[in-house]
Amino acid sequence: MAMKITEECISCGACEPDCPSNAISEGDSIYVIDASKCVECKGHFDSPQCVSVCPVECIVQA
């Protein structure tokens, strides 16, 4: 499974540099997660790093 960013995203960019699989990028209006690249940080961290750094809690499991 992968994570996804909801419409509540404020495009702050905090999540992008913390993604070990480079699955997060800037979309047209909000940041987006490429589900084919997202590994939920398994093998890298104990939990998804994007969720822990998001100031508006807009990243959820897809």
N, CA and C atoms as a LAMMPS dump frame, in Angstrom:
ITEM: TIMESTEP
0
ITEM: NUMBER OF ATOMS
186
ITEM: BOX BOUNDS ff ff ff
-5.0000000000000000e+02 5.0000000000000000e+02
-5.0000000000000000e+02 5.0000000000000000e+02
-5.0000000000000000e+02 5.0000000000000000e+02
ITEM: ATOMS id mol type element x y z
1 1 1 N 0.846 -1.182 0
2 1 2 C 0 0 0
3 1 3 C 0.89 1.244 0
4 2 1 N 0.304 2.357 -0.3
5 2 2 C 1.053 3.608 -0.391
6 2 3 C 0.343 4.696 0.402
7 3 1 N 1.034 5.801 0.572
8 3 2 C 0.448 6.965 1.232
9 3 3 C -0.098 7.89 0.154
10 4 1 N -1.006 8.784 0.529
11 4 2 C -1.493 9.804 -0.402
12 4 3 C -1.672 11.11 0.335
13 5 1 N -1.597 12.185 -0.414
14 5 2 C -1.738 13.527 0.141
15 5 3 C -3.122 14.042 -0.221
16 6 1 N -3.867 14.507 0.784
17 6 2 C -5.226 14.98 0.562
18 6 3 C -5.244 16.452 0.152
19 7 1 N -6.4 16.931 -0.188
20 7 2 C -6.587 18.311 -0.635
21 7 3 C -6.275 19.349 0.444
22 8 1 N -6.135 18.915 1.69
23 8 2 C -5.8 19.844 2.775
24 8 3 C -4.35 20.314 2.713
25 9 1 N -3.554 19.74 1.818
26 9 2 C -2.138 20.091 1.655
27 9 3 C -1.984 21.6 1.433
28 10 1 N -1.019 22.195 2.134
29 10 2 C -0.752 23.63 1.984
30 10 3 C 0.494 23.888 1.129
31 11 1 N 0.997 22.843 0.487
32 11 2 C 2.166 22.932 -0.403
33 11 3 C 3.388 23.531 0.275
34 12 1 N 3.624 23.136 1.523
35 12 2 C 4.785 23.664 2.245
36 12 3 C 6.082 22.971 1.823
37 13 1 N 5.97 21.734 1.308
38 13 2 C 7.148 21.012 0.845
39 13 3 C 7.929 20.292 1.92
40 14 1 N 7.437 20.271 3.151
41 14 2 C 8.162 19.621 4.248
42 14 3 C 8.353 18.125 4.015
43 15 1 N 7.425 17.501 3.344
44 15 2 C 7.455 16.055 3.15
45 15 3 C 8.451 15.588 2.088
46 16 1 N 8.639 16.365 1.059
47 16 2 C 9.444 15.94 -0.098
48 16 3 C 10.871 15.506 0.242
49 17 1 N 11.645 16.288 0.975
50 17 2 C 13.028 15.87 1.23
51 17 3 C 13.163 14.665 2.162
52 18 1 N 12.127 14.347 2.926
53 18 2 C 12.202 13.231 3.866
54 18 3 C 11.813 11.89 3.257
55 19 1 N 11.391 11.866 2.003
56 19 2 C 10.966 10.621 1.36
57 19 3 C 12.178 9.846 0.838
58 20 1 N 12.451 8.653 1.397
59 20 2 C 13.629 7.893 0.981
60 20 3 C 13.511 7.282 -0.415
61 21 1 N 12.295 7.186 -0.946
62 21 2 C 12.114 6.595 -2.277
63 21 3 C 11.801 7.63 -3.349
64 22 1 N 11.925 8.901 -3.012
65 22 2 C 11.661 10.001 -3.951
66 22 3 C 10.293 9.887 -4.612
67 23 1 N 9.297 9.495 -3.818
68 23 2 C 7.945 9.316 -4.335
69 23 3 C 7.114 10.599 -4.285
70 24 1 N 7.587 11.622 -3.582
71 24 2 C 6.814 12.854 -3.408
72 24 3 C 7.35 13.943 -4.323
73 25 1 N 6.411 14.62 -5
74 25 2 C 6.795 15.727 -5.872
75 25 3 C 5.712 16.803 -5.839
76 26 1 N 6.08 17.966 -6.321
77 26 2 C 5.135 19.078 -6.359
78 26 3 C 4.18 18.882 -7.522
79 27 1 N 2.882 18.885 -7.225
80 27 2 C 1.864 18.757 -8.257
81 27 3 C 1.408 20.123 -8.714
82 28 1 N 0.284 20.166 -9.41
83 28 2 C -0.249 21.436 -9.91
84 28 3 C -0.658 22.372 -8.776
85 29 1 N -1.374 21.831 -7.787
86 29 2 C -1.823 22.696 -6.689
87 29 3 C -1.386 22.192 -5.321
88 30 1 N -1.103 20.902 -5.21
89 30 2 C -0.629 20.322 -3.954
90 30 3 C 0.49 19.325 -4.266
91 31 1 N 1.189 18.885 -3.24
92 31 2 C 2.202 17.842 -3.434
93 31 3 C 1.499 16.51 -3.664
94 32 1 N 2.137 15.619 -4.393
95 32 2 C 1.549 14.326 -4.716
96 32 3 C 2.554 13.211 -4.42
97 33 1 N 2.015 12.022 -4.187
98 33 2 C 2.843 10.845 -3.939
99 33 3 C 2.625 9.853 -5.072
100 34 1 N 3.71 9.431 -5.697
101 34 2 C 3.65 8.413 -6.75
102 34 3 C 3.507 7.066 -6.055
103 35 1 N 2.317 6.47 -6.141
104 35 2 C 2.019 5.22 -5.445
105 35 3 C 2.931 4.078 -5.877
106 36 1 N 3.425 4.124 -7.096
107 36 2 C 4.295 3.046 -7.572
108 36 3 C 5.694 3.112 -6.948
109 37 1 N 6.05 4.263 -6.381
110 37 2 C 7.354 4.435 -5.734
111 37 3 C 7.276 4.38 -4.21
112 38 1 N 6.118 4.696 -3.654
113 38 2 C 5.961 4.787 -2.197
114 38 3 C 6.064 3.412 -1.546
115 39 1 N 6.955 3.29 -0.567
116 39 2 C 7.12 2.049 0.187
117 39 3 C 6.749 2.248 1.659
118 40 1 N 6.083 3.367 1.971
119 40 2 C 5.706 3.716 3.342
120 40 3 C 6.912 3.68 4.273
121 41 1 N 8.094 3.937 3.712
122 41 2 C 9.366 3.984 4.438
123 41 3 C 9.803 2.633 4.994
124 42 1 N 9.132 1.554 4.585
125 42 2 C 9.529 0.216 5.045
126 42 3 C 10.946 -0.068 4.573
127 43 1 N 11.76 -0.552 5.485
128 43 2 C 13.157 -0.813 5.185
129 43 3 C 14.047 0.399 5.413
130 44 1 N 13.436 1.538 5.693
131 44 2 C 14.177 2.778 5.932
132 44 3 C 13.916 3.326 7.336
133 45 1 N 12.63 3.379 7.71
134 45 2 C 12.214 3.939 8.994
135 45 3 C 11.084 3.093 9.578
136 46 1 N 10.775 3.303 10.844
137 46 2 C 9.704 2.553 11.501
138 46 3 C 8.306 2.996 11.073
139 47 1 N 8.182 4.229 10.598
140 47 2 C 6.891 4.757 10.166
141 47 3 C 7.118 5.741 9.025
142 48 1 N 6.062 6.046 8.256
143 48 2 C 6.211 6.996 7.141
144 48 3 C 6.684 8.368 7.625
145 49 1 N 7.802 8.807 7.106
146 49 2 C 8.383 10.085 7.52
147 49 3 C 7.545 11.277 7.073
148 50 1 N 6.894 11.169 5.927
149 50 2 C 6.079 12.279 5.439
150 50 3 C 4.966 12.62 6.423
151 51 1 N 4.381 11.595 7.027
152 51 2 C 3.306 11.809 8
153 51 3 C 3.839 12.549 9.221
154 52 1 N 5.021 12.176 9.668
155 52 2 C 5.552 12.784 10.891
156 52 3 C 5.973 14.243 10.715
157 53 1 N 6.299 14.664 9.499
158 53 2 C 6.728 16.052 9.293
159 53 3 C 5.623 16.966 8.766
160 54 1 N 4.497 16.408 8.368
161 54 2 C 3.416 17.221 7.789
162 54 3 C 2.748 18.088 8.86
163 55 1 N 2.775 19.415 8.682
164 55 2 C 2.204 20.31 9.698
165 55 3 C 0.665 20.337 9.721
166 56 1 N 0.017 19.864 8.659
167 56 2 C -1.444 19.901 8.603
168 56 3 C -2.075 18.515 8.585
169 57 1 N -1.27 17.474 8.794
170 57 2 C -1.75 16.107 8.878
171 57 3 C -2.635 15.711 7.689
172 58 1 N -2.127 15.98 6.491
173 58 2 C -2.923 15.688 5.286
174 58 3 C -2.427 14.458 4.525
175 59 1 N -1.554 13.67 5.133
176 59 2 C -1.04 12.484 4.448
177 59 3 C -1.625 11.252 5.119
178 60 1 N -2.334 10.444 4.32
179 60 2 C -3.044 9.282 4.824
180 60 3 C -2.694 8.055 3.986
181 61 1 N -3.095 6.902 4.49
182 61 2 C -2.874 5.678 3.728
183 61 3 C -3.861 5.637 2.568
184 62 1 N -3.368 5.291 1.392
185 62 2 C -4.221 5.27 0.192
186 62 3 C -5.158 4.094 0.216
